[in-house]
Amino acid sequence: MGAAILPVLFFTSIWAAVGIGGPIVTPRGPNQKLIKCLLMLTAVCCWLFWLCCYLAQMNPFIGPKLSRSAIYIISQSWNNPLKEG
């Protein structure tokens, strides 16, 4: 099971719009360069955080803990006999 491309492209385009479009519309003033830098860094950090959270769901470190009865029920419903051991 891999990452779906549609959510990655969607959120990448949103954060690209914030990172590219945000600095374009900043008001003129003494802190304009600082505001542009903050908008670009915010977009990159938020996108990277979202991407890490999204990709962490592909291969989680901790899986669900199932009881023996739940494993038995799942194996029966999937027609997959349990192996001894």
Secondary structure as GFF3:
##gff-version 3
##sequence-region A 1 85
A	DSSP	alpha_helix	5	16	.	.	.	ID=ss1
A	DSSP	pi_helix	17	21	.	.	.	ID=ss2
A	DSSP	alpha_helix	22	24	.	.	.	ID=ss3
A	DSSP	alpha_helix	32	56	.	.	.	ID=ss4
A	DSSP	alpha_helix	68	77	.	.	.	ID=ss5
###
